[in-house]
Amino acid sequence: MNITSTSNIARWIRRESSHIFHELNPALRRKTAQWESTNGVNFLQQIGVKKSDIVIDFGCGPGNFCIPAARLVGANGRVYAVDNNPRILKKARRKADALGLRNLRTACNLSILMPLPDGRNCDVALLYDMLHFLSVSERKDLYATLHEVLAENGLLSVYPKHVQDDDPRRNFMAMTTKDVAREIEASGYRLSRRLPIRVWHARDIVDGIVLNFVKRGRIPSIQRG
Ligand SMILES: C[S@@+](CC[C@H](N)C(=O)[O-])C[C@H]1O[C@@H](n2cnc3c(N)ncnc32)[C@H](O)[C@@H]1O
């Protein structure tokens, strides 16, 4: 067994034991439920998500943003929760079912959702704490796909975690928040807002920076962020 596989196994054990701890810890469960029902909804409103919006939460994880988003957009809106980890995606699905959130759809990749059902474009795409998982070319492909599916006044909202100055990991070891913003701007977007905000990360609400982008080109008729 080489060092890489040993450290991968160690990382997996750490992650799994932390998931189990989370599942069994009533205080953490209460905090998560409160985020998903109240604080997370307020957070998304501040970001620019509105009732009846179509939202894509790419790299949704267990549902920390797609669940409050589904509550916020209501019956006339829709949330597409995408994650390539089937076990995690199932968690988000189970939560949505338990809460009766029938406006939330799950998918293991974005391409199976294209074009979006109902013939509507996406109002808000969330890339929260997930870009560091992707290589440069995967990120550029993702920005391009979202560019196609976003409405003219649509919002690309990014929480770039694990960058160089904030617990760097994976593909962001040498990237700063400014580098991420520059990369997205070079892919056909304009940074419209930089929000210092309290945001959910891992198991807690922390201070974070969310970057809101709009598509470059036509001036949006409704300025969202
Ligand atoms: C750190 S979690 C963040 C989850 C959620 N966005 C949040 O902020 O709570 C990152 C998630 O991105 C997912 N992910 C990583 N690469 C992906 C890809 N290529 N396609 C879809 N999901 C991906 C992982 O499975 C994981 O659930």
The ligand as an ORCA input file, in Angstrom:
! r2SCAN-3c Opt
* xyz 0 1
  C     -17.564     19.799      0.741
  S     -19.031     19.208     -0.006
  C     -20.035     20.668      0.000
  C     -21.503     20.342     -0.033
  C     -22.444     21.559     -0.068
  N     -22.293     22.323     -1.284
  C     -22.231     22.435      1.140
  O     -21.601     23.502      0.997
  O     -22.673     22.054      2.229
  C     -18.599     19.059     -1.726
  C     -19.571     18.191     -2.503
  O     -19.264     18.292     -3.885
  C     -19.480     17.007     -4.468
  N     -18.729     16.923     -5.726
  C     -17.404     16.898     -5.905
  N     -17.087     16.791     -7.219
  C     -18.263     16.767     -7.889
  C     -18.620     16.654     -9.287
  N     -17.694     16.577    -10.238
  N     -19.920     16.635     -9.604
  C     -20.871     16.728     -8.658
  N     -20.597     16.820     -7.333
  C     -19.317     16.839     -6.940
  C     -18.976     16.048     -3.407
  O     -19.496     14.750     -3.581
  C     -19.471     16.709     -2.131
  O     -20.741     16.247     -1.740
*
